């Protein structure tokens, strides 16, 4: 961790202990101990007193998140629970977040996302959920607390409980805000004059003539970032109604969220409407019925958020500043490049500028914007359950629930004829496409619980059974081509066009079936000695018959030491609980039937008469022994209450995953098109998690400070027998930049290292091996001095070494709440440290792509620099084309995520208008970020797919916006 971040952590410590010392002269909390309500948290299939919890469970309540203006509900977890990493996938409106509980567990991205359970319903994400409807979020981090979910729990479990109705008169609440956003940072790029000088220098250094005769005449040229960044807007309006009586309670809410992005907001937006209805009905003293139901509709459009091959962000970084946004002076461009009839023009008929030198997928962002107008994605989600709870024989409770989620989603895209550049055009035909997909998932669970107390003995026994059906899915795609129109407004499927211009296709999903049996015993003696044991047996249709079932046990113990008779009453350590647990979890996140080999067409052959015969061949090699991944986790912890107002929790864990599922390499002569799957990997995570809190109330003033800090160490232990690594992320012509290697963290960067820059020809000539042979025969003064890391007397791929981890070693968060009379203040900061970021913003295959201003510190002569190489277009020494530490930067940052000031109107004022509460507030979001990273944003989630989890690679990341909001909370 570098000095800057250490100082930031020091600030956290100062804030924390300042609160401590300032409180010493305060009066004591006036709430009597006997009147305090014992905090209860949600665990799998039940609840438990927090003081008796033996697992590692982080609980976030509605009061902790209700004033956070997040676009997606999972984002509110960021920085609020030690060991839970939440990285926003991009600053694009509607972008989800990558959530990891205690690190990366497996090799596939889908295998690393936690299990989401909303009101007992297992769902694949919570993007459809309205944040204001959340009552609490519990993160089950360790094996002991997660094992009740068995095969789905290896990545951690996050339980979300939505708000329910309360007895009393009808209550209506409104929560809304409106604000604007802008880019917190722009990259320092060369202006036109600087660019021309650098390009000229590259030509001259390679023995050519300069391209630009008078660079100074070009002035500053086009700032392409100004052409794409603008002001975004963000608004939210939510209304909830709750009430009920002794028999029935209800909670109803409606919400609308609208966000326009800071990058070309008319093609970067997200809109969402929500509706929810929860109710509970006590039919008799022993029978309770209830239901939850939620509907969400979204409409969105986005640009390439982290992609170097095209899109407005990558184009703005790479386009030369000598090309105008719109051609107004024909003497500044080559008119012959603007003769195509499908060139995009602005509202005044002027053509958008086309670069003569930067092509490929790099296009004028404003012209590209016209192609995307009218296109959008949409989704409809229906999620709900019904349940019945029957109490009998005093101590028994039977609960049955039927859960379901029905999702519809799709897109509509019109592609006109266009000409954006010689390499990016469509002059043949236009097309209109729509995609409609749907998926239905349902489950039914039954639990029987026995709870009783015998003197000082408390026991809770639960047994359960469940059946689950996933991926009952299908979809269709329809494309009309050669429509008699030239704009998206007139595009329609009502045109009568020839059948040859219509393409239609459909598909069905492959259903996954699971069955489960589970049980748990929770026991405590006098609230002192605590025990929890669980076991779950899961069966999955994803595996062959002999591997259908897996068993996942866990056990945890706890000791409330402060309740022992020998524990002296003191003012230092008020409470002390020791706890520890061990659990075995599973993971089956892969497609169906990976164990099988199917016969597929395409292997055609000819017979003796030279007739083509349609042939069939196996798709891959079968593996009937393919089985579950297994994750075992040990957790040892202590919870303390100090000086009556401080709380401290410390957890140490070790998590090991064995038999990781992965495709393996086989020789080409085997003759199958797809690589087979096998259990061929082991990986380990370990770390320390600390959560500290302070809370104190005075007559008119109260303070609450909560901080968390976590370390993580990841290590790959085993791959298949014949390999030590496999490549992960690749970048353009450079090839692999990160890999999964035995003995290293997952996704470590890997490449060459340099020890400086050759300052003169003598240094080049003297850089020889033991035999006097030049190590870098193509080098010239100004080139990198590549290191012979393995000492074999030559520089090649064998000299590549580990360059650092993409996984942060440290994550931390700090929340401060202050209340003085009717004023309230909240500050939330979070960050990470100890990781590297690969900055891949410039296209290596486009020699004329623009540069960041770092290039101005290049080598220009002896003694000018020892850190940056000379400019060269041919690059014979591979200064720019080899993966090396030159492209890596520290990813450490501390971000002031939220700062908020609120004022609640006096009760005697609001009561005149029939309102019980009116609170007005102003919020700043992503206000400051302290970092040395030179890209847009150091919070890089990367780019994931079903087979890989890639983080820390910046390919033109859509930055998170700085936002200022005005809001109101009103209750009637």
Secondary structure, 3 states (H helix, E strand, C coil): CCHHHHHHHHHHHHHHHHHHHHCCCCCCCCCCHHHCCCCEEEECCEEEEHHHCCCCEEEEEHHHHCCCCCCCHHHHHCCCCCCEEEEECCCCCCCCEEEEECCCCCCCHHHCCCEEEECCEEECCCCCCCHHHEEEEEEECCHHHHHHHHHHCCCCEEEEEECCCCCEEEEEEEEEEEEEEEECCCCCECCHHHHHHHHHHHHHHCCCCCCCCCHHHHCCCCCHHHHHECCEEEEEEEEEEEEECCCEEEEEEEEEEEEECCECHHHCEEEEEEEEEEEEEECCCCEEEEEEEEEEEEEEECCCCECCCCCHHHHHHHCCCCCCCECCCHHHCCHHHHCCCCECECCCCCEECCCCCCCCCCCCHHHHHHHHCCCEEEEEEEEEEEEEEEEECCCEEEEEEEEEEEEEEEEEEEECCEEEECCEEECCCCEEEEEEEEEEEEEEEEEEEEEEEECCEEEEEEEEEEEEEEEEEEEEEEEEECCCCCCHHHCCCCCCCCHHHEEEEEEECCCEEEEEEEEEEEEEECCCEEEEEEEEEEEECCCCHHHCEEEEEEEEEEEEHHHCCCCCCCCCEEEEEEEEEEEEEEECCCCCCCCCCCEEECCCEECCCCCEECCEEECCCCCCCCCCEEEEEEEEEEEEEECCCEEEEEEEEEEEEEEEEEECCCCHHHCCCCCCEEEEEEEEEEEEEEEEEEEEECCCEEEEEEEEEEECEEEEEECCCCCCEEECCEEHHHEECEEEECCCCCCEEEEECEEEECCCHHHHHHCECCCCCECCCCCCCCCEEECCCCCCCCCCHHHCEEEECCCCCEEEEEEEEEEECCEEEEEEEEEEECCEEEECCCCCCCCCCCCEHHHHHCCCCCCCCCCCCCCCCCCCCCCCCCCEHHHEEECCEEEEEEEEEEEECCHHHHHHHCCCEEEEEEEEEEEEEEECCCCCCCCCCCEECCCCEECCEECCECCCEEEEEEEEEEEC
